[in-house]
């Protein structure tokens, strides 16, 4: 046993010597203080750490609450600002409306470098027009007659010749959707109710919307040219004048507005009716306007002066008038009524010369063919009727699907094709009346359709807020 102890002592001394030889100094670890190793000390350290975490959490909660209060205050200020802006916008709109009614020409004159439109007898311009008629003077009647004679002569010279540039029926069959534009009118009050294409530049398209605005859009550049604001109710009828800088709009607010496009200003406000305006048609001279209304009257107005030349109501069958369209020659025109009747009127005599019964429901659209012989009509009965104006009879009825709603009819400039807009958009070949194409891309009721020059494209608008362009 003593020998074993002696050997152990020798081994320890040897290892200690080797360790001293390697490190040069003995390895001594300082013992931890009792305050760090005792159980109460450890518990205290944990408690301190917990308190620090809780204090930090409390501070973060306070900061979060402060941030929430500041955000709530900022949102309240934002809402208040929005209300103020809305009120000011309404006041500005009302002020502009009053200014436009009093003297729009002064506003236009302030725009440097803009050629003044030749509307209005005075610079004061838009004072409310008197309801009394200015009268169909012999000069006006002669002007209408001269224009009709000229147009009839030109039509006879053309005969049945079809322009070489006109799209062929097989081209129409191959048309598909080229573009869809949903951003022309407000999304908050969706729906485009009317459209027209500029006669001199068919790339420009005029639309009227549920949002009380009219918009001019260039389909080639896909840019909005201008937005016309002034009506106090939805815009239901629009016409692009033959003069590129002038458009005409109408609304249930009873006012017909003539706009100067470069300045987006109203240059005439024609107050021809006491009820909502339901139809507009431009005379071939470009100087006169036909309008109809639920007040059971049609009116013939001078665009240059804004004066109503004549206003006529049909006392034999007093019903609201729903639509209007001039014959291509301009001496007769058609109106639709709420009691399913189409009436043909002599403009010079201001008399009802023919009636076309047969529809059921209010008349929704009428359109004269360019050849002057055909009249297309529609109502709430899912039927498009074709009338021969020479024989004063219905020679063709196109029965559509059950429940089909027709909202607009339009012939192309040559009278070769007829477009129907409603539940969908359909193109028919005249004379044969074959259905060439059906466009079903709109997701709501189509409210307007027009042909481009030589039918090289077709445009339609809808309650789904889109303008669609069809072509090859």
Rosetta blueprint (number, residue, H / E / L):
1 X L
2 X H
3 X H
4 X H
5 X H
6 X H
7 X H
8 X H
9 X H
10 X H
11 X H
12 X H
13 X H
14 X H
15 X H
16 X H
17 X H
18 X H
19 X H
20 X H
21 X H
22 X H
23 X H
24 X L
25 X L
26 X L
27 X L
28 X L
29 X L
30 X L
31 X L
32 X L
33 X L
34 X H
35 X H
36 X H
37 X H
38 X L
39 X H
40 X H
41 X H
42 X H
43 X H
44 X H
45 X H
46 X H
47 X H
48 X H
49 X H
50 X H
51 X H
52 X H
53 X H
54 X H
55 X H
56 X H
57 X H
58 X H
59 X H
60 X H
61 X H
62 X H
63 X H
64 X H
65 X H
66 X H
67 X H
68 X H
69 X H
70 X H
71 X H
72 X H
73 X H
74 X H
75 X H
76 X H
77 X H
78 X H
79 X H
80 X H
81 X H
82 X H
83 X H
84 X H
85 X H
86 X H
87 X H
88 X H
89 X H
90 X H
91 X H
92 X H
93 X H
94 X H
95 X H
96 X H
97 X H
98 X H
99 X H
100 X H
101 X H
102 X H
103 X H
104 X H
105 X H
106 X H
107 X H
108 X H
109 X H
110 X L
111 X L
112 X L
113 X L
114 X L
115 X L
116 X L
117 X L
118 X L
119 X L
120 X L
121 X L
122 X L
123 X L
124 X L
125 X L
126 X L
127 X L
128 X L
129 X L
130 X L
131 X L
132 X L
133 X L
134 X L
135 X L
136 X L
137 X L
138 X H
139 X H
140 X H
141 X H
142 X H
143 X H
144 X H
145 X H
146 X H
147 X H
148 X H
149 X H
150 X H
151 X H
152 X H
153 X H
154 X H
155 X H
156 X H
157 X H
158 X H
159 X L
160 X L
161 X L
162 X L
163 X L
164 X L
165 X L
166 X L
167 X L
168 X L
169 X H
170 X H
171 X H
172 X H
173 X H
174 X L
175 X L
176 X E
177 X E
178 X E
179 X E
180 X E
181 X E
182 X L
183 X L
184 X L
185 X L
186 X L
187 X L
188 X L
189 X L
190 X L
191 X L
192 X E
193 X E
194 X E
195 X E
196 X E
197 X E
198 X L
199 X L
200 X L
201 X L
202 X L
203 X L
204 X E
205 X E
206 X E
207 X E
208 X E
209 X E
210 X L
211 X L
212 X L
213 X E
214 X E
215 X E
216 X E
217 X E
218 X E
219 X L
220 X L
221 X L
222 X L
223 X E
224 X E
225 X E
226 X E
227 X E
228 X E
229 X E
230 X L
231 X L
232 X L
233 X L
234 X L
235 X E
236 X E
237 X E
238 X E
239 X E
240 X E
241 X L
242 X L
243 X L
244 X L
245 X L
246 X E
247 X E
248 X E
249 X E
250 X E
251 X E
252 X L
253 X L
254 X L
255 X L
256 X E
257 X E
258 X E
259 X E
260 X E
261 X H
262 X H
263 X H
264 X L
265 X E
266 X E
267 X E
268 X E
269 X E
270 X E
271 X L
272 X L
273 X L
274 X L
275 X L
276 X L
277 X E
278 X E
279 X E
280 X E
281 X E
282 X E
283 X L
284 X L
285 X L
286 X L
287 X L
288 X E
289 X E
290 X E
291 X E
292 X E
293 X E
294 X L
295 X L
296 X L
297 X E
298 X E
299 X E
300 X E
301 X E
302 X E
303 X L
304 X L
305 X L
306 X L
307 X L
308 X E
309 X E
310 X E
311 X E
312 X E
313 X E
314 X L
315 X L
316 X L
317 X L
318 X L
319 X L
320 X L
321 X E
322 X E
323 X E
324 X E
325 X E
326 X E
327 X L
328 X L
329 X L
330 X L
331 X L
332 X E
333 X E
334 X E
335 X E
336 X E
337 X E
338 X L
339 X L
340 X L
341 X L
342 X E
343 X E
344 X E
345 X E
346 X E
347 X L
348 X L
349 X L
350 X L
351 X E
352 X E
353 X E
354 X E
355 X E
356 X E
357 X L
358 X L
359 X L
360 X L
361 X L
362 X L
363 X E
364 X E
365 X E
366 X E
367 X E
368 X E
369 X L
370 X L
371 X L
372 X L
373 X L
374 X E
375 X E
376 X E
377 X E
378 X E
379 X E
380 X L
381 X L
382 X L
383 X E
384 X E
385 X E
386 X E
387 X E
388 X E
389 X L
390 X L
391 X L
392 X L
393 X E
394 X E
395 X E
396 X E
397 X E
398 X E
399 X E
400 X L
401 X L
402 X L
403 X L
404 X L
405 X L
406 X E
407 X E
408 X E
409 X E
410 X E
411 X E
412 X L
413 X L
414 X L
415 X L
416 X L
417 X E
418 X E
419 X E
420 X E
421 X E
422 X E
423 X L
424 X L
425 X E
426 X E
427 X E
428 X E
429 X E
430 X L
431 X L
432 X L
433 X L
434 X E
435 X E
436 X E
437 X E
438 X E
439 X E
440 X L
441 X L
442 X L
443 X L
444 X L
445 X L
446 X E
447 X E
448 X E
449 X E
450 X E
451 X E
452 X L
453 X H
454 X H
455 X H
456 X L
457 X L
458 X E
459 X E
460 X E
461 X E
462 X E
463 X L
464 X L
465 X L
466 X L
467 X E
468 X E
469 X E
470 X E
471 X E
472 X L
